[in-house]
């Protein structure tokens, strides 16, 4: 089988597809993988010898369109040649993990027997090839709360199961860079990726230097290496100067991408913001502490390996939008994080001391949440808050994730669903993740969730009946407005109704799509039908877990 993966964003976004590539390689050792990326992502090629790379020359295409001295059709011919080159490969599958209009148009022009991800036809009509990519477009992008990691969505959308580890290849050049940077230092080696692609995600140099000072007190034999690309040298020199003023041994580690991977293979710790480096680290055994600030959203792009730490600022505005600059004079989410917290959390991670992490969670409860990355018994990634007191919200979070998975896998349409098995896995996952969660308390929580689910089912059923009556109205504009008013009225009535509000969050876009009012009304009704299916699945999972709780008593 010959597969083309299309990833036309940044390097980190391409790395998020590594679990998908690993899963496909394991399920089909004879698979031939091709990857279409921006020219800037060519840095990945030495690390991925199992794939054939093709390049989208974004910069050249833009220059051809904007520079007066370039031939008028230069960009057109360049793009046509790329499409012809790719179509000659005769791909069996095309998987677009980019999810923007540029990639959608391009993938619409490419030939493949099967396509998944955003595809736009000649008329600009989108198709997704999978309910999972639909979910990514309609729910995740609209700000849904309980969402899956991007890597899991890519796997499920392509029809394969996620893997919890993936591998990359070291290059000879990378090894040589790592040996040159680390030299003969035999003590602990701590890598620090202090800079990110977005200023909102950056922690201040003062905070970094103070945190490293405190960590050095606990580990005097350790040496810190400030990791970065050559163009980041000026910023890293400023951080190094602050570290020197505090007697912290910090050396610059300016290297290539392949060199960064080789450094991670030999490091004892990585402290990082939301960068592509953490995804490189996922392919190694290096422990990772991820600092989640600004627009960083660990739910979507958190460190994809079990047992690593994520420290999330509790500033109410986090995570913020990528495309919008911080609206405050000070960097509130970064300022809220104490250097002491990061240093002590890193020390606890190195020692595998969960008790210390629990104490830190309580001590710094007002400023940050400490989470540990893990994989559920159903296979998907999740981050569990340390010290999270188990209760109704805990079980609800687990059930909501499994409900989504079963609906997107269309489990409710099968004659014999896996509700019993999934309910059993859910119950075991909750009890294993929270061993102090008493079985009697689990039963009470499930009973409360059953009442809430029943209420939600009634709300959805009532809305569906009203939407059918409104659909027969002669005044389509009034009917649509009446439906929208009903939705907001029901959604604001109680917490269970907010499920509808989150799922219908794309409604604002629907009002601007140019469709007739009755067509939009039918679209809303279709979305309500999906909510009804989701509600039915949720109820079956709750009752399956209740059966498990009875058996375990």
C-alpha positions as CSV (number, residue, x, y, z in Angstrom):
1,X,0.0,0.0,0.0
2,X,1.2,3.5,-0.9
3,X,0.1,6.3,1.4
4,X,0.5,10.1,1.2
5,X,0.4,12.1,4.5
6,X,-0.2,15.8,3.9
7,X,1.0,18.2,6.7
8,X,1.4,21.8,5.6
9,X,1.8,23.5,8.9
10,X,4.8,23.7,11.2
11,X,7.3,20.9,12.2
12,X,5.5,20.3,15.5
13,X,2.2,19.7,13.7
14,X,3.9,17.1,11.4
15,X,5.4,15.4,14.5
16,X,1.9,15.0,15.9
17,X,1.2,12.5,13.1
18,X,4.1,10.2,14.2
19,X,1.8,7.9,16.2
20,X,-0.3,7.5,13.1
21,X,2.7,6.6,10.9
22,X,4.0,4.2,13.6
23,X,0.6,2.5,13.8
24,X,0.4,2.1,10.0
25,X,3.9,0.7,9.8
26,X,3.2,-1.8,12.6
27,X,-0.1,-3.0,11.0
28,X,1.4,-3.2,7.5
29,X,5.2,-3.6,7.4
30,X,5.1,-3.4,3.6
31,X,3.5,0.0,3.6
32,X,5.2,2.8,1.5
33,X,4.9,6.2,3.2
34,X,5.2,9.5,1.5
35,X,4.9,12.9,3.2
36,X,4.1,16.3,1.7
37,X,5.4,19.1,4.0
38,X,6.5,22.7,3.6
39,X,10.1,23.1,2.6
40,X,10.9,24.3,6.2
41,X,10.0,20.9,7.5
42,X,12.8,19.2,5.5
43,X,14.7,19.1,8.9
44,X,12.7,16.0,9.7
45,X,14.0,13.9,6.8
46,X,17.2,12.6,8.5
47,X,15.0,11.4,11.4
48,X,12.5,9.6,9.3
49,X,14.3,7.3,6.8
50,X,11.1,5.2,6.5
51,X,9.3,8.0,4.5
52,X,9.8,9.6,1.2
53,X,9.5,13.4,1.4
54,X,7.9,15.8,-1.0
55,X,8.0,19.6,-0.6
56,X,5.4,22.3,-0.9
57,X,7.3,25.4,-1.8
58,X,5.1,27.9,0.0
59,X,7.6,30.7,0.0
60,X,8.4,30.4,-3.7
61,X,4.7,30.2,-4.6
62,X,4.1,33.4,-2.7
63,X,7.0,35.1,-4.3
64,X,5.8,34.1,-7.7
65,X,2.4,35.7,-7.0
66,X,3.8,38.9,-5.5
67,X,7.1,39.8,-7.1
68,X,6.8,42.0,-10.2
69,X,9.8,40.4,-12.0
70,X,8.5,36.9,-11.9
71,X,6.7,35.4,-14.9
72,X,2.9,35.8,-14.5
73,X,2.1,32.0,-14.4
74,X,5.3,31.0,-12.5
75,X,3.4,29.9,-9.4
76,X,0.7,28.1,-11.4
77,X,3.2,26.0,-13.3
78,X,5.1,25.2,-10.1
79,X,1.9,24.0,-8.4
80,X,0.8,22.1,-11.5
81,X,4.2,20.3,-11.6
82,X,3.9,19.3,-7.9
83,X,0.4,17.9,-8.5
84,X,1.5,16.0,-11.6
85,X,4.6,14.6,-9.7
86,X,2.4,13.4,-6.8
87,X,-0.3,11.9,-9.1
88,X,2.3,9.8,-10.9
89,X,2.8,8.0,-7.6
90,X,-0.7,6.5,-7.8
91,X,-1.4,6.6,-4.1
92,X,-3.8,4.2,-2.5
93,X,-4.6,6.5,0.4
94,X,-4.3,10.2,1.1
95,X,-4.5,11.5,4.7
96,X,-4.7,15.3,5.2
97,X,-3.9,16.2,8.8
98,X,-3.6,20.0,8.1
99,X,-7.3,20.9,8.2
100,X,-7.1,24.3,6.4
101,X,-8.5,25.5,3.1
102,X,-5.2,25.6,1.3
103,X,-4.5,21.9,2.0
104,X,-8.2,21.1,1.3
105,X,-8.0,22.6,-2.2
106,X,-4.6,20.9,-2.9
107,X,-5.9,17.4,-1.7
108,X,-8.9,17.8,-3.9
109,X,-6.6,18.1,-6.9
110,X,-4.6,15.0,-5.9
111,X,-5.5,11.5,-7.0
112,X,-5.9,8.6,-4.5
113,X,-8.3,5.7,-4.2
114,X,-9.2,6.7,-0.7
115,X,-9.0,10.1,1.1
116,X,-9.3,11.2,4.7
117,X,-9.1,14.6,6.2
118,X,-10.4,17.9,4.8
119,X,-10.9,17.6,1.0
120,X,-12.5,20.4,-1.1
121,X,-14.0,19.6,-4.5
122,X,-14.1,21.9,-7.5
123,X,-17.1,23.7,-6.0
124,X,-15.5,24.2,-2.6
125,X,-17.7,21.6,-0.9
126,X,-15.9,19.9,1.9
127,X,-15.7,16.2,2.7
128,X,-13.7,14.5,5.5
129,X,-13.7,10.8,4.8
130,X,-14.1,10.1,8.5
131,X,-16.3,11.1,11.3
132,X,-13.2,11.8,13.3
133,X,-12.0,14.6,11.0
134,X,-15.6,15.9,11.0
135,X,-15.3,16.0,14.8
136,X,-12.0,17.9,14.5
137,X,-13.5,20.5,12.2
138,X,-16.9,20.9,14.0
139,X,-16.3,20.3,17.7
140,X,-12.5,20.7,18.5
141,X,-12.1,23.8,16.4
142,X,-15.2,25.3,17.9
143,X,-13.8,25.1,21.4
144,X,-15.2,21.9,22.7
145,X,-14.2,21.1,26.3
146,X,-13.7,17.3,26.4
147,X,-11.5,16.7,23.4
148,X,-9.1,14.1,22.1
149,X,-5.4,14.7,21.5
150,X,-4.6,15.5,17.9
151,X,-2.4,12.4,17.5
152,X,-5.4,10.2,18.6
153,X,-7.7,12.0,16.2
154,X,-5.3,11.4,13.3
155,X,-5.0,7.7,14.2
156,X,-8.8,7.1,14.6
157,X,-9.5,9.2,11.5
158,X,-7.2,7.0,9.4
159,X,-8.8,3.9,10.8
160,X,-5.9,2.7,13.0
161,X,-5.4,2.3,16.7
162,X,-3.1,4.8,18.5
163,X,0.2,3.6,19.7
164,X,1.7,4.9,23.0
165,X,5.3,5.0,21.7
166,X,6.9,5.8,18.4
167,X,10.5,5.9,17.2
168,X,12.8,8.1,15.1
169,X,16.2,7.5,13.7
170,X,19.4,9.2,14.9
171,X,21.6,10.6,12.2
172,X,25.4,10.5,12.3
173,X,25.5,14.3,12.1
174,X,23.2,14.5,15.1
175,X,25.3,12.1,17.2
176,X,28.4,14.2,16.4
177,X,26.6,17.4,17.5
178,X,25.4,15.8,20.7
179,X,28.9,14.5,21.6
180,X,30.4,17.9,20.9
181,X,27.9,19.7,23.1
182,X,27.8,17.3,26.0
183,X,31.6,16.7,25.7
184,X,32.9,14.6,28.6
185,X,30.3,15.7,31.2
186,X,29.4,12.5,33.0
187,X,26.9,14.0,35.5
188,X,23.2,14.7,35.0
189,X,22.3,16.6,31.8
190,X,19.3,18.8,31.9
191,X,18.0,20.3,28.6
192,X,16.1,23.6,28.7
193,X,14.0,24.6,25.8
194,X,13.1,28.1,27.0
195,X,11.9,29.6,23.7
196,X,8.8,28.8,21.7
197,X,7.3,30.0,18.4
198,X,4.8,32.3,20.2
199,X,5.8,34.9,22.8
200,X,2.6,34.1,24.8
201,X,4.0,30.6,25.4
202,X,7.3,31.9,26.7
203,X,8.2,32.0,30.4
204,X,10.3,35.0,31.4
205,X,14.1,34.6,31.5
206,X,14.1,35.8,35.1
207,X,11.7,32.9,36.0
208,X,13.7,30.4,34.1
209,X,17.0,31.4,35.7
210,X,15.5,31.3,39.2
211,X,14.0,27.9,38.6
212,X,17.3,26.5,37.3
213,X,19.1,28.0,40.4
214,X,16.7,26.2,42.7
215,X,17.0,22.9,40.8
216,X,20.8,23.2,40.9
217,X,20.7,23.4,44.7
218,X,19.0,20.0,44.7
219,X,21.3,18.6,42.0
220,X,24.7,20.3,42.2
221,X,26.3,17.8,39.8
222,X,23.9,18.6,37.1
223,X,24.6,20.8,34.1
224,X,22.0,22.8,32.2
225,X,22.0,23.1,28.4
226,X,20.0,25.9,26.8
227,X,18.6,24.3,23.7
228,X,17.9,26.3,20.6
229,X,18.5,26.9,16.9
230,X,21.4,29.1,15.8
231,X,19.0,32.1,15.1
232,X,18.0,32.0,18.8
233,X,21.5,32.6,20.1
234,X,21.0,36.2,21.1
235,X,17.9,35.4,23.3
236,X,19.6,32.4,24.8
237,X,22.8,34.4,25.6
238,X,20.6,36.8,27.7
239,X,19.2,33.8,29.6
240,X,22.7,32.4,30.1
241,X,23.9,35.7,31.5
242,X,21.1,35.7,34.1
243,X,22.0,32.2,35.0
244,X,25.7,33.1,35.4
245,X,24.7,35.9,37.7
246,X,23.1,33.3,39.9
247,X,26.0,30.9,39.6
248,X,24.1,28.4,37.5
249,X,26.1,26.2,35.1
250,X,24.2,26.8,31.9
251,X,25.8,26.2,28.5
252,X,24.3,27.0,25.0
253,X,23.3,24.0,23.0
254,X,22.7,25.5,19.5
255,X,22.2,22.7,17.1
256,X,20.2,21.2,14.2
257,X,16.9,19.4,14.6
258,X,18.7,16.1,14.2
259,X,21.2,17.3,16.8
260,X,18.4,18.1,19.2
261,X,17.0,14.6,18.9
262,X,20.4,13.1,19.7
263,X,20.8,15.4,22.7
264,X,17.4,14.2,23.9
265,X,18.5,10.6,23.5
266,X,21.3,11.3,26.0
267,X,19.7,13.8,28.4
268,X,18.3,13.1,31.8
269,X,15.6,15.8,31.8
270,X,13.8,18.2,29.4
271,X,12.2,21.4,30.6
272,X,10.2,22.9,27.8
273,X,7.3,25.1,26.7
274,X,4.9,24.0,24.0
275,X,7.4,23.3,21.2
276,X,8.2,20.6,18.6
277,X,11.1,19.6,20.8
278,X,8.7,17.9,23.3
279,X,7.3,15.7,20.4
280,X,10.9,14.7,19.6
281,X,11.4,13.8,23.2
282,X,8.3,11.5,23.0
283,X,10.4,9.3,20.8
284,X,13.1,9.0,23.5
285,X,13.2,8.0,27.2
286,X,14.0,11.5,28.4
287,X,11.7,12.6,31.2
288,X,9.8,15.8,30.2
289,X,8.2,18.6,32.2
290,X,6.0,20.7,29.9
291,X,5.1,24.3,30.9
292,X,1.7,25.2,29.4
293,X,1.2,28.9,29.0
294,X,-0.6,31.3,26.7
295,X,-2.2,29.6,23.7
296,X,-0.7,26.2,24.6
297,X,-3.5,23.6,24.9
298,X,-2.1,20.4,26.4
299,X,-5.4,18.6,25.6
300,X,-4.6,18.9,21.9
301,X,-0.8,18.8,21.8
302,X,0.5,17.6,25.2
303,X,3.6,15.4,25.6
304,X,2.5,12.1,23.9
305,X,4.2,9.6,26.3
306,X,3.2,8.1,29.6
307,X,4.4,9.4,32.9
308,X,5.5,12.9,32.0
309,X,4.4,16.2,33.7
310,X,2.5,19.1,32.4
311,X,2.2,22.3,34.5
312,X,-0.8,24.4,33.5
313,X,-1.2,27.9,34.7
314,X,-4.6,28.5,36.3
315,X,-5.0,32.0,34.8
316,X,-8.7,32.2,33.7
317,X,-7.8,33.4,30.1
318,X,-5.6,30.4,29.4
319,X,-5.5,28.8,26.9
320,X,-5.9,31.9,24.7
321,X,-6.2,32.0,20.9
322,X,-3.2,31.5,18.7
323,X,-3.8,34.4,16.4
324,X,-4.5,37.0,19.0
325,X,-1.8,38.8,21.0
326,X,-2.0,38.9,24.8
327,X,-4.5,41.6,25.9
328,X,-2.8,42.4,29.2
329,X,0.1,44.6,30.0
330,X,1.8,41.8,31.9
331,X,2.1,38.1,31.0
332,X,-0.4,37.0,33.6
333,X,-0.3,33.2,33.0
334,X,3.5,33.2,33.1
335,X,3.8,35.5,36.1
336,X,1.4,33.3,38.0
337,X,3.8,30.3,37.9
338,X,6.4,30.2,40.7
339,X,9.9,29.2,39.7
340,X,9.9,27.2,43.0
341,X,7.0,25.1,41.7
342,X,8.8,24.2,38.4
343,X,12.0,23.3,40.2
344,X,10.3,21.1,42.8
345,X,8.1,19.4,40.2
346,X,11.2,18.6,38.1
347,X,12.9,17.2,41.1
348,X,9.9,15.0,42.0
349,X,9.7,13.8,38.3
350,X,13.3,12.8,38.4
351,X,12.9,10.9,41.6
352,X,9.5,9.4,40.7
353,X,8.1,10.8,43.9
354,X,4.3,11.1,43.4
355,X,3.8,12.0,47.1
356,X,5.9,15.1,46.6
357,X,3.8,16.0,43.5
358,X,0.7,15.6,45.6
359,X,2.0,18.0,48.2
360,X,3.1,20.5,45.5
361,X,-0.4,20.4,44.0
362,X,-1.9,21.4,47.4
363,X,0.7,24.0,48.1
364,X,0.5,25.7,44.7
365,X,-3.2,25.0,44.1
366,X,-4.0,28.7,43.4
367,X,-1.5,29.2,40.7
368,X,-1.2,26.0,38.7
369,X,-2.5,22.5,37.9
370,X,0.0,19.6,37.7
371,X,-1.0,16.8,35.4
372,X,0.6,13.5,34.4
373,X,0.3,12.1,30.9
374,X,-1.2,8.7,30.5
375,X,-3.1,6.4,28.2
376,X,-6.6,5.1,29.0
377,X,-7.5,1.4,28.9
378,X,-9.3,2.2,25.6
379,X,-6.0,3.4,24.1
380,X,-6.3,7.1,23.9
381,X,-4.1,9.8,25.5
382,X,-5.2,11.8,28.5
383,X,-3.7,13.9,31.2
384,X,-4.9,13.4,34.8
385,X,-4.6,16.1,37.4
386,X,-2.5,15.0,40.3
387,X,-4.5,15.4,43.5
388,X,-7.7,15.7,41.7
389,X,-10.3,14.7,44.3
390,X,-12.4,12.0,42.6
391,X,-16.1,12.6,42.3
392,X,-18.9,13.1,39.8
393,X,-16.8,15.3,37.6
394,X,-14.0,12.7,37.4
395,X,-16.3,9.9,36.2
396,X,-18.2,12.3,33.9
397,X,-14.9,13.3,32.2
398,X,-14.0,9.6,31.6
399,X,-17.5,8.8,30.3
400,X,-17.7,11.8,28.1
401,X,-14.5,10.8,26.3
402,X,-15.6,7.2,25.8
403,X,-19.0,8.4,24.6
404,X,-17.4,10.5,21.9
405,X,-15.2,7.7,20.8
406,X,-18.1,5.2,20.5
407,X,-20.3,7.7,18.6
408,X,-17.5,8.6,16.2
409,X,-16.8,4.9,15.7
410,X,-20.6,4.5,15.0
411,X,-20.8,1.9,17.7
412,X,-24.5,2.8,18.3
413,X,-25.4,1.7,14.7
414,X,-24.0,-1.9,15.2
415,X,-26.4,-4.7,16.0
416,X,-24.2,-5.7,19.0
417,X,-22.3,-2.8,20.5
418,X,-19.3,-2.9,22.8
419,X,-21.0,-1.0,25.6
420,X,-20.5,-3.7,28.1
421,X,-16.8,-4.1,27.4
422,X,-16.2,-0.3,27.2
423,X,-18.1,0.1,30.5
424,X,-15.9,-2.5,32.1
425,X,-12.7,-0.8,30.8
426,X,-14.0,2.6,32.1
427,X,-14.8,1.3,35.5
428,X,-11.3,-0.4,35.8
429,X,-9.6,2.8,34.5
430,X,-11.3,5.0,37.1
431,X,-10.5,2.7,40.0
432,X,-6.9,2.2,38.9
433,X,-6.4,6.0,38.4
434,X,-8.0,6.8,41.7
435,X,-7.5,3.9,44.1
436,X,-8.9,5.9,47.0
437,X,-12.2,6.4,45.2
438,X,-14.6,4.3,47.4
439,X,-16.9,2.0,45.5
440,X,-19.9,3.4,47.4
441,X,-18.9,6.9,46.2
442,X,-18.6,5.6,42.7
443,X,-22.1,4.2,42.9
444,X,-23.5,7.6,44.1
445,X,-21.6,9.4,41.4
446,X,-23.0,7.1,38.7
447,X,-26.5,7.6,40.1
448,X,-26.1,11.4,39.8
449,X,-24.8,11.1,36.3
450,X,-27.7,8.8,35.4
451,X,-30.2,11.5,36.5
452,X,-28.4,14.2,34.6
453,X,-28.3,12.0,31.5
454,X,-32.0,11.3,31.7
455,X,-32.7,15.0,31.9
456,X,-30.5,15.7,28.9
457,X,-32.3,13.0,26.9
458,X,-35.6,14.6,27.8
459,X,-34.3,18.1,26.8
460,X,-33.0,16.8,23.4
461,X,-36.2,14.9,22.7
462,X,-38.3,18.0,23.4
463,X,-36.1,20.1,21.2
464,X,-36.4,17.6,18.3
465,X,-40.2,17.6,18.6
466,X,-40.3,21.4,18.6
467,X,-37.9,21.6,15.6
468,X,-40.2,19.3,13.6
469,X,-43.1,21.6,14.3
470,X,-41.1,24.7,13.4
471,X,-40.0,23.0,10.2
472,X,-43.6,23.1,8.9
473,X,-43.9,26.9,9.5
474,X,-44.5,29.1,6.4
475,X,-42.2,31.8,7.7
476,X,-38.7,30.2,7.6
477,X,-36.9,33.2,9.2
478,X,-39.2,33.2,12.2
479,X,-38.9,29.4,12.5
480,X,-35.1,29.6,12.5
481,X,-35.1,32.4,15.1
482,X,-37.5,30.4,17.2
483,X,-35.3,27.3,17.1
484,X,-32.2,29.3,18.1
485,X,-34.1,30.9,21.0
486,X,-35.2,27.5,22.2
487,X,-31.7,26.2,22.0
488,X,-30.2,28.9,24.2
489,X,-33.2,28.8,26.6
490,X,-32.7,25.1,27.2
491,X,-28.9,25.3,27.2
492,X,-28.9,27.9,29.9
493,X,-31.5,26.1,32.1
494,X,-29.1,23.7,33.7
495,X,-25.6,22.2,33.4
496,X,-26.7,19.2,31.4
497,X,-28.1,21.4,28.7
498,X,-24.6,22.9,28.2
499,X,-23.7,19.7,26.3
500,X,-26.0,21.0,23.5
501,X,-24.4,24.4,23.6
502,X,-20.9,23.1,23.2
503,X,-21.9,20.7,20.4
504,X,-23.9,23.4,18.6
505,X,-21.0,25.9,18.9
506,X,-20.7,26.0,15.1
507,X,-24.2,27.5,14.9
508,X,-22.8,31.0,14.4
509,X,-20.9,29.8,11.3
510,X,-24.1,28.1,10.1
511,X,-25.9,31.5,10.1
512,X,-23.3,32.9,7.7
513,X,-23.1,30.1,5.2
514,X,-25.6,31.5,2.7
515,X,-28.1,28.6,3.1
516,X,-31.8,29.2,3.2
517,X,-33.3,29.4,6.7
518,X,-35.1,26.1,6.4
519,X,-31.9,24.4,5.2
520,X,-30.2,25.7,8.3
521,X,-33.1,24.5,10.5
522,X,-32.7,21.0,9.0
523,X,-29.0,21.2,9.7
524,X,-29.7,22.0,13.3
525,X,-32.1,19.2,13.5
526,X,-29.5,16.8,12.2
527,X,-27.1,18.0,14.8
528,X,-29.7,17.4,17.5
529,X,-30.1,13.9,16.2
530,X,-26.4,13.3,16.8
531,X,-26.7,14.7,20.3
532,X,-29.5,12.3,20.9
533,X,-27.3,9.4,19.7
534,X,-24.5,10.6,22.0
535,X,-26.9,10.8,24.9
536,X,-28.1,7.3,24.3
537,X,-24.5,6.0,24.3
538,X,-23.7,7.9,27.5
539,X,-26.7,6.3,29.3
540,X,-25.6,2.8,28.2
541,X,-22.1,3.4,29.4
542,X,-23.3,4.7,32.8
543,X,-25.5,1.6,33.2
544,X,-22.7,-0.7,32.2
545,X,-20.5,0.9,34.9
546,X,-23.3,0.6,37.4
547,X,-23.4,-3.2,36.7
548,X,-19.7,-3.3,37.2
549,X,-19.9,-1.5,40.5
550,X,-22.5,-4.1,41.7
551,X,-20.3,-7.0,40.6
552,X,-17.3,-5.5,42.4
553,X,-19.0,-5.1,45.8
